[in-house]
């Protein structure tokens, strides 16, 4: 099975896996938050299809980030996967988004997809130094391990973790099937994240149900929810996630970053709007923000 879009999802079992027993220990050890947060976002803001719906009619490319920030409070920031930003770029990202906005930058592929995970390239401290300028708008960086990276390479991942700046929150997404099998090595991976105060990335996608592992390792989790063009199953899956997130937040989880994906990003606002409505109904006391109107002209920048 692959991450690619399936011809049909009618046969896919989208049920969320049962609660892993290890989560109880993780959640019980957390201090109770004053108020838990859910951040809802997409994977980018340069989407011309959103002009006239999510963005005002006539919106210019240079203003897309500002309009995006009025609708969403986080972003799966893939821009950093392709290049390390300079100081001026990071300053602009900070300036053009509201105070409650949080970036989740993806680690550059020159690090995450290098054979040595960038350990000997010198790029890890360069990226950390650049991205820490986000200051209070830093949500959680995340690293997407390449699909060929197996649990047999965990010593390499440990060396990467030792070089990472511990002041910058980090989540790690594994994709090789060895991470999702009931083995000692797979459990070692999750324990490694827990011991280093790092989060997991959970990907909910039709073509790879195994990667929807449901494991928690610290006070936050990143969920990458990949929809199927607003197929009825998309709505049912969001409702199932709402129940599970409610359970986790009630048990002590502090933060959830929930990223809505749809093919070509066109339908992301509609999926996010439904997600917001569903989460608010389930969890009215959680701090949450997302699109409140899709399909008409929006207001001014701030």
Secondary structure, DSSP 8 states (H G I E B T S, - for coil): --SS--S--TT---------THHHHHHHTS---SS-EEEEEES-S--GGGBTTTB-TT--GGGHHHHHHHH-SEEEETHHHH----HHHHHHHHHTS-TT-EEEEB--HHHHTSTTTTTTTSHHHHHHHHHGGGGGGB--EEEE--TT--GGGHHHHHHHHHHS-TTS-EEEE--SGGGGSSSHHHHHHHHHHHHTT-EEEEEE-TT-GGG------SSEEEEEEE--TT-HHHHHHHHHHHHHHHHHHHHT--EEEEEEE-GGGTTHHHHHHHHHHHHHHH-TTSEEE-----SS------
